[in-house]
Each structure stands twice: as structure tokens, then as C-alpha cells.
Amino acid sequence: MKWIRIDTDSYGTILTSWCICAVLIFIDAYFIHNLWISIPIATALVVFMVFITWFFRVPNRTAPDSENGRLVTSVADGKVVIVDKVFEKEYLQKECIQISVYMDFFDVHCNFWPINGKVIYYMYHPGRYLLAFHPKSSEKNEHASSCLENEYGKVFFKQIAGTFARRIVCYSEPGNMENRGDQCGVIKFGSRIDLFVPTDSEIKVKVGDKVKAVESVLAILPDLK
């Protein structure tokens, strides 16, 4: 049996939540003497403590065909909300296919590298906290942008904060070689990933599809050889 691994960058959030709940449980026990009221409140707080720990779990998953450099897997768990041809203006400066995945409150929020390749770009952008599915959230919200490159092309993606996601952790360091399926960061609470692939890629998902980080193939990069 494998132990559930918890994201190390989320220890502070978990500890803060536990401390707040512990104080509330103490207040509940000390001031509310009606057991029909105090026990349900305490139980709800304990359930929340368990949930907040489970929320920051890092799932054990295996990337499909790990040697195939053309496969682009999902950075995050969630629902595909955009598949469209757009002009990517931050770094690639050309038309691409954008695939956006929205993470709700119950999805795993750890993120994973979409391809095997070298990190060639990283930029953190402070910003607002619009709802993550808002069309302008990609540009106006706090987000971290990364680009990986291998022999088949470049894959650019953004980790976008939502209304409740007030912290993005990204492990991008330009020059590093990364493996598809390894953790690349975490976004805390509801948020979104925008991923951009070449226009001649084979897209494997459509709007409305549920995808899983590491395991779901979003696209296949063109064979340039």
C-alpha cells in the first residue's frame, strides 16, 4: 500500500488551516454546551481538516509511452473549457492551438510537465483574481508562464490563479531538462491551465472532456523528422 504524498509547498497552508480549525473546535467545546450543536460543528471542522490535507495530495501516476517525445499530456486534472486557434502573444508570437483546462475545488491542484524537454522560458505575472473561467483571466489574473522545447517543437503553458487561488508555485528554471509527468508546481484552489501547441498538432480532446494530469493526452506534436 502506497502512502498518499502531500505537496511540500502546501504544508504551510495545511498547518494554518489545522490551527484555525483547532481553535474553533476549542471555542465550540468550551462555549457551546448543547451536544446536539457542538458535536456536529466539531465533526464538520475535523472533516474540513481531513479534506484540506487530501486536497493537496500528489497522485501517483504513470505517463503514457514516456519515451514518445510527441505526446503532450495534461498539466492538470479538470475539464477542457477551450480548444481554439489563437495568436499567442506573450512568447511564441504566432498562431497556436490553445487548450484550456479548468480545475474546480475538488480536482487535484498539483501540476505536471506536459512533455519531455528543456525549459526555455519562464515568467511570473502578478495580477487580478477574476474567476478562472472568465475569458480575460488568462491575461489579467496572476499567472506563471513556462515554455518547454524538444525536437518536435515548443509547448507553452500558463498556470492561472482564480478567485480563491492566491498562490502559484512553479518549478520552471530555464535551462533545466524536465520529464513529462514529473511535478512542475501547484496552484492553490480553483484555477486554470492554458496550454499552447503548434497548429499542425493532432488534438486529442474537445471542449467538455474531463482530463487527468499526466495520464490524458491532449495533443500529439507534428513529426518534424
C-alpha positions in Angstrom: 0.0 0.0 0.0 1.4 3.4 -1.0 1.1 6.4 1.3 -0.6 9.4 -0.1 2.1 12.1 -0.7 1.3 15.7 0.2 2.7 18.6 -1.8 5.5 20.0 0.3 4.8 23.6 -0.8 1.4 23.3 0.8 2.5 22.3 4.3 2.1 26.0 5.5 -1.5 26.2 4.1 -2.4 22.9 5.7 -0.9 23.8 9.1 -2.6 27.2 9.1 -6.0 25.6 8.3 -5.5 23.0 11.0 -4.6 25.7 13.6 -7.7 27.7 12.8 -9.9 24.6 13.0 -8.3 23.6 16.3 -9.1 27.0 17.8 -12.7 26.8 16.5 -13.1 23.3 17.9 -11.8 24.5 21.3 -14.2 27.5 21.3 -17.0 25.2 20.2 -16.3 22.8 23.1 -15.8 25.5 25.7 -18.7 27.8 24.9 -21.4 25.5 23.4 -22.8 23.1 25.9 -25.6 21.7 23.8 -24.1 18.4 22.4 -26.6 18.4 19.5 -25.0 21.6 18.3 -21.4 21.3 19.4 -20.7 17.8 18.1 -21.9 18.5 14.5 -19.8 21.7 14.4 -16.7 19.9 15.7 -17.3 17.0 13.3 -17.6 19.4 10.3 -14.3 21.1 11.3 -12.5 17.8 11.6 -13.9 16.7 8.2 -12.6 20.0 6.7 -9.1 19.4 8.2 -9.0 16.0 6.5 -10.3 17.5 3.3 -7.8 20.3 3.1 -5.0 17.7 3.6 -6.4 15.4 0.9 -6.8 18.4 -1.4 -3.1 18.9 -1.6 -2.3 15.3 -2.4 0.2 14.4 -5.2 -1.2 11.5 -7.1 0.9 8.6 -8.2 0.5 8.4 -12.0 2.4 7.0 -14.9 2.8 8.9 -18.2 1.8 7.0 -21.3 4.6 6.0 -23.6 7.2 8.0 -21.7 9.8 7.8 -24.5 7.5 9.3 -27.1 8.5 13.0 -27.3 5.5 13.9 -29.4 2.9 13.3 -26.7 1.5 16.3 -24.9 -0.2 15.3 -21.6 -2.5 17.4 -19.4 -0.7 19.7 -16.9 -3.7 19.4 -14.6 -6.9 17.5 -13.7 -10.1 19.2 -14.7 -12.5 20.0 -17.6 -11.5 21.2 -21.0 -13.1 24.6 -21.5 -11.3 25.9 -24.6 -9.9 24.3 -27.7 -9.3 27.0 -30.3 -6.8 28.5 -32.7 -5.4 31.8 -31.2 -2.4 34.1 -31.5 -0.1 33.5 -28.6 1.4 36.9 -28.0 3.5 36.6 -24.8 6.4 34.4 -26.0 5.7 32.3 -29.1 4.4 35.2 -31.1 2.4 33.1 -33.5 -0.8 31.2 -34.1 -1.2 28.1 -31.9 -3.9 25.8 -30.7 -5.0 26.8 -27.2 -6.2 24.0 -24.9 -7.5 25.3 -21.5 -8.3 23.0 -18.5 -10.4 24.4 -15.6 -9.7 22.9 -12.2 -12.6 23.1 -9.7 -12.3 22.9 -6.0 -12.3 19.1 -5.9 -9.7 18.5 -8.5 -6.0 17.7 -7.8 -4.2 21.0 -8.0 -0.6 19.8 -8.4 0.6 20.4 -11.9 2.9 18.3 -14.1 5.2 18.8 -17.1 3.3 18.2 -20.4 6.3 17.0 -22.5 9.9 15.8 -22.2 12.1 18.8 -23.0 14.2 21.8 -22.0 12.7 24.8 -20.2 13.5 27.8 -22.4 11.2 30.4 -20.9 9.7 31.3 -17.5 7.9 34.5 -16.4 5.8 35.3 -13.3 3.0 37.8 -13.8 1.2 39.4 -10.8 -2.4 40.3 -11.5 -6.0 40.2 -10.5 -8.2 37.3 -9.3 -11.1 37.0 -11.7 -13.0 33.8 -11.8 -10.7 31.3 -13.6 -13.2 30.6 -16.4 -13.5 34.3 -17.2 -12.2 34.9 -20.8 -9.9 37.7 -19.6 -8.4 35.7 -16.7 -5.6 34.3 -18.9 -4.2 37.8 -19.3 -5.4 39.8 -16.3 -5.1 37.2 -13.5 -1.9 36.3 -11.6 -0.2 33.6 -13.7 3.1 31.9 -14.3 4.2 31.2 -17.9 6.6 28.4 -18.9 7.8 27.0 -22.3 9.4 23.7 -23.0 11.1 22.7 -26.2 12.2 19.3 -27.6 13.0 18.0 -31.1 9.3 18.2 -32.1 8.6 21.7 -31.1 7.6 24.1 -28.3 4.8 23.8 -25.8 3.9 26.9 -23.8 1.6 26.9 -20.8 0.2 29.2 -18.1 -0.7 28.4 -14.6 -3.5 30.9 -13.9 -4.8 31.8 -10.4 -8.6 32.1 -9.9 -10.7 33.9 -7.4 -9.6 31.8 -4.5 -6.2 30.7 -5.7 -3.9 33.3 -4.3 -0.6 31.5 -4.7 1.1 29.8 -7.7 4.1 27.6 -7.2 6.1 26.9 -10.3 9.4 24.9 -10.6 10.4 26.3 -14.0 14.1 27.1 -14.3 15.3 28.0 -17.8 18.0 25.5 -18.9 16.6 22.6 -16.9 15.7 19.3 -18.7 12.3 18.0 -17.5 10.4 14.8 -17.9 6.8 14.5 -18.8 4.7 13.6 -15.8 7.1 15.0 -13.1 5.5 17.7 -10.9 6.1 21.2 -12.1 4.2 23.1 -9.4 0.9 23.7 -7.7 -1.9 26.2 -7.9 -3.9 26.6 -4.6 -7.7 26.2 -5.0 -9.8 26.8 -8.1 -7.7 27.8 -11.1 -6.9 27.1 -14.8 -4.2 25.9 -17.2 -3.8 27.4 -20.7 -1.6 25.3 -22.9 -0.5 26.2 -26.5 0.7 23.7 -29.1 1.7 24.1 -32.8 -1.3 24.5 -35.2 -0.4 21.3 -37.0 -0.6 19.2 -33.9 -3.1 16.4 -33.7 -5.6 17.5 -31.0 -7.0 14.6 -28.9 -9.6 16.3 -26.7 -12.6 18.5 -27.2 -14.5 21.1 -25.0 -16.3 19.3 -22.2 -13.9 16.4 -21.8 -12.6 15.5 -18.3 -8.9 15.0 -18.3 -6.4 13.8 -15.7 -2.9 15.2 -15.3 -0.1 13.0 -16.6 -2.4 10.3 -18.0 -4.6 12.2 -20.5 -3.1 13.0 -23.9 -4.2 16.5 -25.1 -2.3 16.6 -28.3 0.4 14.9 -30.5 3.1 17.2 -31.8 3.8 17.1 -35.5 6.6 14.7 -36.7 9.3 17.0 -38.0 11.8 14.3 -38.8 
